[in-house]
Amino acid sequence: MTPNPATPPPSIVNYKLSDGDVSAIAAQLPRDTGGVLRNQVLAGDVYPAMVVRTFDPSVTTSNLQVFLDGNCTFWATSRVEGTVPGTWSRPAAGPTAPAPDNSPDAVLARYREGQ
């Protein structure tokens, strides 16, 4: 199976925490100390992450900044795409809203409706 091409920086992906991540976060970012405010993290929790560097596109290896629930981030290095804890995945494509009609007549009609 050939992996998908790497997601180029700066892309937002989903990152699933592993047991090792939880231990590293607890050691590096203790809760409610030194200005660090964050909620509890558990293995399997999924957080948004930004791809900050891609190494080997053939195996989608990337460094990520994981946005935890609080005022801090976790640096997840050399992570690959996957579905198990310790890997990242691309967000599911959601429905897209139709583009608004921005023709002059439509803009004028919306303006008049708002008065």
Order of alpha helices (4+ residues) and beta strands (2+ residues): beta-alpha-beta-beta-beta-beta-alpha
